[in-house]
Amino acid sequence: MFSENLVQMRKLLSMTQEDLAEKVGVTRQAVAKWESGESLPDLEKSRLLADALGVSLDELVNHEPEDNLGMGLAPRGKHLFGMVTVGDKGQIVIPAKARKLFNIEPGENLVVLGDENQGMALIKAEHFLSMANMINKLSKANNKKE
């Protein structure tokens, strides 16, 4: 697990073993041994590795691709919650892990945004309206200056 996650994240970030070694304060050979599974870093070096790769220490050590639809480890703050099925009336069920992380309660309103090139996004209505009001106020302030 650890060695595969280490290799995958390093390559995802287009880093060489030498680049990563420099960030962690070890030799390239140490990184090579960790990646091959020949040895493991101590706890402090593991924390530095996780920071350098932008993931949590827990994810670096414990991530299993099967937990993420067969995909590798994602950078910190990025999530793949699973797939949903669109029902006959267009409804979807948001996975429990996503609802918990984003504190989405039953009956809460969400805004659906779309970009034909990039896809769809959901945002809590209260956050969207707050942002829209802020943009509106800034726009009015800019118009008064002109």
C-alpha positions in Angstrom: 0.0 0.0 0.0 2.5 2.6 1.2 5.0 2.1 -1.5 2.4 2.1 -4.3 0.8 5.2 -3.0 4.2 6.9 -2.7 5.1 6.1 -6.3 1.7 7.1 -7.6 1.6 10.5 -5.9 5.2 11.3 -6.8 4.6 10.6 -10.4 1.2 12.4 -10.4 3.1 15.5 -9.2 5.8 15.0 -11.9 8.5 14.7 -9.2 11.6 12.7 -9.5 12.9 10.6 -6.6 15.6 13.2 -6.2 13.0 16.0 -6.0 11.1 14.2 -3.3 14.3 13.3 -1.4 15.3 17.0 -1.4 11.9 18.1 0.0 12.1 15.4 2.8 15.8 15.8 3.6 17.0 12.3 2.6 18.9 10.7 -0.2 17.4 9.6 -3.5 18.4 6.0 -2.5 16.2 6.2 0.6 13.2 7.2 -1.5 14.0 4.4 -3.9 14.0 1.9 -1.0 10.7 3.2 0.3 9.1 2.9 -3.2 10.4 -0.6 -3.7 9.1 -1.7 -0.3 12.6 -2.6 0.8 12.3 -0.2 3.9 9.9 2.2 5.5 10.5 5.8 6.6 10.3 6.8 10.2 7.2 8.6 11.4 8.7 12.1 11.0 9.9 11.4 7.4 6.4 9.9 6.7 4.8 13.1 7.8 7.1 15.1 5.6 6.4 12.9 2.7 2.7 13.3 3.1 3.1 17.1 3.3 5.3 17.2 0.2 2.8 15.1 -1.7 -0.2 17.0 -0.6 -2.0 14.1 1.1 -2.7 13.1 4.7 -0.4 10.7 6.4 -3.3 8.3 6.9 -4.1 8.4 3.2 -0.5 7.8 2.2 -0.2 4.8 4.5 -3.7 3.3 4.3 -5.3 4.2 0.9 -6.5 1.2 -1.0 -7.5 1.8 -4.7 -10.6 -0.4 -4.2 -11.9 2.2 -1.8 -11.8 4.8 -4.6 -13.4 2.9 -7.5 -10.0 1.5 -8.4 -8.4 5.0 -8.7 -5.2 6.0 -7.0 -4.8 8.4 -4.1 -6.2 11.9 -4.7 -4.5 15.1 -3.6 -5.6 16.6 -0.3 -9.1 18.2 -0.6 -10.0 16.2 -3.7 -12.6 13.4 -3.4 -14.2 10.7 -5.5 -17.2 9.7 -3.6 -18.5 7.0 -5.9 -21.0 6.8 -8.7 -24.7 7.7 -8.6 -27.6 6.7 -10.8 -30.0 9.2 -12.2 -33.5 8.1 -11.6 -36.5 8.3 -14.0 -37.3 11.8 -12.8 -33.7 13.0 -12.8 -33.1 12.5 -9.1 -29.7 11.4 -7.7 -28.7 10.2 -4.2 -25.6 11.9 -2.9 -23.3 9.4 -1.2 -23.3 9.4 2.6 -19.6 10.3 2.8 -20.1 13.4 0.7 -23.2 14.5 2.7 -21.2 14.1 5.9 -18.1 15.9 4.7 -20.1 18.9 3.3 -22.7 18.8 6.0 -25.7 18.3 3.6 -28.9 17.6 5.5 -32.2 16.1 4.2 -34.4 18.8 2.6 -31.5 21.2 2.1 -31.5 23.2 -1.2 -28.6 22.8 -3.6 -27.9 24.8 -6.8 -26.8 22.8 -9.8 -24.2 24.6 -12.0 -23.0 23.4 -15.4 -20.3 24.0 -17.9 -20.5 22.2 -21.2 -16.8 21.6 -21.2 -16.1 20.9 -17.5 -19.2 19.3 -16.2 -21.6 19.9 -13.4 -21.3 21.0 -9.8 -23.5 21.2 -6.8 -23.3 24.0 -4.2 -25.4 24.8 -1.2 -28.0 27.4 -2.1 -27.2 29.5 0.9 -23.5 29.7 -0.2 -24.5 30.4 -3.8 -26.9 33.2 -2.8 -24.3 34.7 -0.4 -21.8 34.8 -3.2 -24.3 36.2 -5.7 -25.2 39.0 -3.3 -21.5 39.8 -2.7 -20.9 40.0 -6.5 -24.0 42.1 -6.9 -22.8 44.6 -4.2 -19.4 44.8 -5.8 -20.9 45.4 -9.2 -23.1 48.2 -7.9 -20.1 49.8 -6.1 -18.0 49.6 -9.3 -20.8 51.2 -11.4 -21.1 54.1 -8.9 -17.3 54.8 -9.3 -17.7 55.1 -13.1 
